Structures are given as structure tokens and as C-alpha cells.
């Protein structure tokens, strides 16, 4: 099974989850970086507004070709109850994603609100089947059982 782990991380929490997935599943890590913000202040003030509106940032890499992967994992922090504009752009930048299966996860300080349902809808509009949704709040990030459940779902998704 070949897995692509696509994530955006500003504080490092979402990156930490992605690295745990990579270690357990031997997938390819792809960090999506926004080209929009010059400071932490603009990232959270402008970025949160853009997240609420479902907008996309200019990102690097500009295209994400997942045609050779069996499973796609997409991770995002929660900004203003939504996926980050960088992840919105990553979903739009997916190439070769039609017919693929994905697992999505969100990291947050408290409540992910509509993050995973909106992200799921965006992926389904691209022809991707979302086979699992996970939210990691502050306690969840440290919960080995929650992480194990997601990793088991990723491994199962790649063989279905």
C-alpha cells in the first residue's frame, strides 16, 4: 500500500500527527506551505478570516499528484472552525485523485466545529471517497488509542 500524507501545520501539532502516521504507515510526507503570510499575526488574523470564507492560499507545492497512491491522508489545523486556506488550496491542487480513498484529520485546541464535514465535501466533489474522519484536540493528540485507531483505519483503507 502506498500512502501520501498531505498536511499543513503552522504550530507543529498537525506535523507531529503526520510524522506519527508516516512512521507507522511508511507513507510519503508532503507539507503544504502557504505563501500568503509574513507573520504569526497575519497568519491567524487574515488566515482565520480566509478559512471562515473557504478561501484558498497560494501554496507550495502548487500541484499535488496523488495518482500513484492507494490512500491519501490529509491533515489540517482548525482555524475559525474550518480547514486552513492552505489545505483548501491543497484539495483544489490534487491531481489524479479521482476514485482514491482518503482519511482526513484535524487538530484543534478544543472544538473542530465543521472542519471535517466541509473538508469531506470538498474531497468528494473531487471524486475522492473519505473513508475516515478524525479530530485530535489537545487531549486527543496525546491519546495513543486515538492515534492507533486512525493508523488502523489508514492501513485498512489502502487494502480495501
Secondary structure by P-SEA (a helix, b strand, c coil): cbbbbbbccccaaaaaaaaaaaaacbbbbbbbbbcccccaaaaaaaaaaaaaacccccccccccccccccbbbbbbccccccccaaaaaaaaaccccccccbbbbbbccccccaaaaaaaaaaaaacccccbbbbbcccccccaaaaaaaaaaaaaaaac
